[in-house]
Amino acid sequence: MAMDVGSDSDSDSSPLLSLPKKKENNRTIVKFAVAAIAVGVLAIFLFFSVVGNSKNGEGGQCNLFNGRWIPHPSGPSYNNGSCNFIDDADNCLKNGRPNTEYLYWRWKPYHCDLPPLDPEKFMNTMQDKSWALIGDSILRNQMMSMICLLSKVEEPVEVYHDEAYKSRSFYFPSHNLTIATIWAPFLVKSVTDEDDDGKAKNEIQLYVDVLEKEWEANYHKYDFVLISGGQWFTKTTVVWENNQVIGCHNCREKNLTELGLEYPYRKALELVFSFISKSDHKPVVIFRTWTPDHFEYGEWFSGGVCNRTEPYKEGQFNGRACDHMMRNIEIEEFRKAAAVGSKDGHDMELLDVYQLSLLRPDGHPGPYRRYHPFDKDKDAKVQNDCLHWCLPGPVDAWNDLMAKMLLD
């Protein structure tokens, strides 16, 4: 009986004495399980973050041309009061644009930062240098942004302009720096007949195998050359090659082969890059890519507007088929030319502003390309400009990028 009672006591007491150890072990197991789950969740989160960021250019090497627009409370470094060189059609503040939210954004590349152009550093680096910006009115748009940014250090003197103010030249005497724009909307020879609003009286005659003579003749004078084009190729053009008409773009009333955009633009770029890569003169050549327009509900000639007040988010608007085609032509032809030119010591750089421009439907003059267009009639039908850019505005970031590329 004693044995039995003893056995019973032992058997009753042993479980009671070991019970706290079981609770402690269970707690430990639970802690490990929770920790394991947490680590697993974190690993999954990091994996998808890396994948997502890789798609956006993060988690890897910095790409200045991929990023997003982020709020910039301090706003632009100049305005229409501090810069006297803004063209009237780009002077949105002077022209009465009521919303100013478009001024308070800056371009943030993924996985790195983009400092604003330092005008003093830029001017000191460009002492005794000369620049030519060769292209259309959007390139002139960029030049005036450049002039405004640099005029904080020294105000330039305009030493030349043609009758229509399409080709212009500015001189910074203290730095012996010249910045000129040469009007060459196709980069190759063209004969045009248009009014001030861009409406053609006759088809443009385009010679894809002949360079525009003014920039070809003066190319040797410049230390830095910035080139861009493309937009004018969308116009109605009769295309010439080997001294004969080979076709047309958008000539509905003529019995000519429709060439589309790709052939004439590619041929023009091939000729331009061939000239550069074979030239004995070796300036720094920067090619700036196509910038999309943001007309909605029509085109420039059919009531299209651009009345958005903030940037697109990435993926919200991916551009049109024409935008992708033109930029792809540019990238392909530039890469071929740069590969050839580099073998002979030519320095060719790509300024790819497509993505950051694509995301800024809010940065255009819209109806405010003219002075206070609704003062007399708030319901007036006003032609919008959704192609050029307000100054100050998104185009300033193009020059921030260019300065970063050249000075760092």
Beta strands, then each sheet from edge to edge (+ up, - down):
strand 1: 67-71
strand 2: 105-109
strand 3: 130-135
strand 4: 157-161
strand 5: 168-172
strand 6: 177-183
strand 7: 188-191
strand 8: 204-211
strand 9: 224-227
strand 10: 237-241
strand 11: 244-249
strand 12: 284-288
strand 13: 347-351
sheet 1: 1+ 2-
sheet 2: 4+ 5- 6+ 3+ 9+ 12+ 13+
sheet 3: 7+ 8- 10- 11+
end
